[in-house]
Amino acid sequence: MTEEQAKFKQQTRRILGRFGKKRSNLIPILQKLQDNLGYLPREAMLEVAQFLDVPEIDVYSVVTFYNQFRLQPPGKHSIRVCLGTACHMKGGYITLDAWKRRLNIDRGQTTPDREFDLDTVACVGCCVMAPVTVVDNKPEGKVEPTRVDGILLSFKREKEGK
Amino acid sequence: MKVSKRQSVLSAFAEIKSQAESRWRGLKSGKTVIMVGTATCGRAAGALEVLRAIKSELKRQRLDCPVVEVGCMGHCYAEPIVTISKPGYPPICYSQVNPVIGERLIREFILGDNPCLEFVLGALEKNDLVPSFADFPRARFENKVILKNCGHIDPEHIEHYIANGGYSALAKALQLKPEEIIDEVKSSGLRGRGGAGFPAGEKWEICRNARGRPKYLICNGDEGDPGAFMDRAILESDPHSVLEGMLIAGYAIGARYGYIYVRAEYPLAVQRTRLALRQVRKLKLLGNNILGSDFSFDIRLFQGSGAFVCGEETALIASLEGKPGNPHHRPPYPATNGLYGKPTLVNNVKTLAYLPQIIGEGSGKFARIGTEQSKGTAVFALAGKVVNTGLAEVPMGTTLHQVIFDVGSGIKEGKRFKAVQIGGPSGGCLPESSLDLPVDFDSLTQAGAIMGSGGMIVLDEDDCMVEIARYFLEFTQRESCGKCTFCRLGTKQMLQVLDEFTKGKGKIKDLDMLIELAEDVKAGSLCGLGRTAPNPILTTLRYFRDEYEAHIKEGRCPALMCRDLIAYYIIPERCELTCDACVGTCTVEAISSHPTKRYKIIDQTKCVKCGTCLKSCPPQYSAVVKLSPPSLVPVSK
């Protein structure tokens, strides 16, 4: 077991201590774990299955059923392109293409340097600001391809400490 | 209930109310109050920066004005909105406030006496200085029942809600018999606002009479329809109205536990609901022996995990039980066999939010609004190409034309109306000829759409109907849980056909196959997702068949939207030779100057058709155009 895996296991156990051993707690547990670990590593899911005394496959099926759960480690900055109806009609798919092109990854992936992860979201309910991209949990309105470059530039500057 | 108990409920509530009222009065007394709308829509427009700027300016000027964070007033097109109530003036709302304007308002209006009329949206009350919201043309059609408090109170302070009449309906309900409450709801004619429109009172009665203990109450806030945000706005702006509704419903059906299921994509709604729950528990309006009565009720917040199908009640229950959200066959209905097999009442956020008024002010007032079959008001989320995007609450029976053109002020940029998409992925697109339809549960169904939960996306001449059908199908196909074969595979097949259409590769006989498949998917699916998934295709085919045919026969997209069927082109004669706007903004460096004649040329092999050049070309030149089919682009010399 690597050091990281051991750390995940330990953290998972600590978090599990706050929950009752009820099947109905499965989703809240997974949400809490993802909040803390950033994603759901294999070790964490195995621990959860053991804790709730349910088959491992049940945990995995829940994790893969819901869009919110991630099986890959996240990047430092999360980029969520809204593809709700209003955003789509105003060119959300064009914005998504711009992000893909600039970050050189597909939706659901993380850049190799773990700086950014890119995903889509069904609708964040800010339809009037379409097209919306949620950058680090903050919804940004009217994100078009040129704004994508602007956002990336501000992150670059921040990293360079300017 | 015994007289003594009734007395104790009344006196317990009177004490809570008088405390809340004195704090509310303290906020209003003689001071200038600044209210900033910080719901998600405001935040996306930069409300938090405005809030920070206002606070630091107040500090710099050594002013002691309370700054209150409020929710969404429904005028989302004007966000960020700041309301200033200064003694001697009516409360004035300012629209599209940025940090600089925010600071200026403080210096000039609060310190000075200049109300900065150039930034005014409207006043909250009638007055002689500025037009009030009541003077807006839309005011004639609007009737705010559940949006009454939204944007006017701080959702994070329970006193604001109580001082404005909140929780008095609960106190009243606790003095009635549960049967009396159910009768009141029945006579109000309230129908479920989740989409299907089932009479709420009847559902309650079934649940009350069902055997099995404990009973559960679930508030369905899994507003998954892309393009709908009414529930989000209510939970963010007035969460206590939903909680009060849950308490009344819980008492009426004899429930012991309640769940409020909120989407994960609404972090602010989750946070404010959680805070609201903590506050009601503290005031003993939740928990054991509420207000000293025999009624005990607990509510837990459950965060969804991003699955559209969980808006379906049986899938939602599966999700609460910790399982994948697969729907199952009904009957048995959740009202008799729901969560853990016990009787469970599932109601939408809006349905529950109506209750404080129905019980507090009597069913008669509610029943007088709306039409014979659909009582009360309808809340719509207006989005898309309409001028006044945001929330609108109108009486049932208002026509689509009135909602879009009078409340929404028509189409942006003077474009032509093409269609309105109602009901999200389960609804349909209605054309101009349907605009005189009244919005109620039954009329829209006849036209092929559904009222659904209330998302309304307005489409103009630039929106392709084939593309919108494809978009919704892509959505339902991805969100299909996979349990029913027809839904799982049928939607995939239909999507493939539509994909071909938008690429200009379809065949005309595919249209008949599409209709046939659509009927099969409708018939062969268990839950609403599959049964309504073909609706967007069927309505667009019914009303906009010519657009499908243009895609198939001519390889042309009439709305110039489908990327495989259009090309961007710069008309040499119109290009201003010294301007470099398009060259500078092109995200893929596909535009360059002609070596000798200097007009700009787009390299079609590099172009990704993002449209940035079209937007950046100064309007006095308008040299960039879209052409469809792409073969119309002249070969450059």
Interface residues (C-beta under 8 A of the other chain):
Chain A: K22 R23 S24 N25 L26 I27 P28 L30 Q31 D58 S61 V62 F65 Y66 N67 Q68 F69 L83 G84 T85 A86 C87 H88 M89 G91 I94 D97 A98 R101 V121 A122 C123 V124 G125 C126 C127 V128 M129 A130 V132 N137 K138 P139 E140 G141 E144 P145 T146 V148 D149
Chain B: T40 C41 R43 A44 A45 C76 Y77 E79 E223 G224 D225 P226 G227 A228 F229 R232 A233 A264 E265 Y266 P267 F302 Q303 G304 S305 G306 A307 F308 S319 L320 E321 G322 K323 P324 G325 A381 A383 G384 K385 T389 G390 Q421 G424 G455 I457 L459 D463 I468 Y471 F472 F475 E479 C481 T585 T587 V588 V608 K609 C610 G611 T612 K615
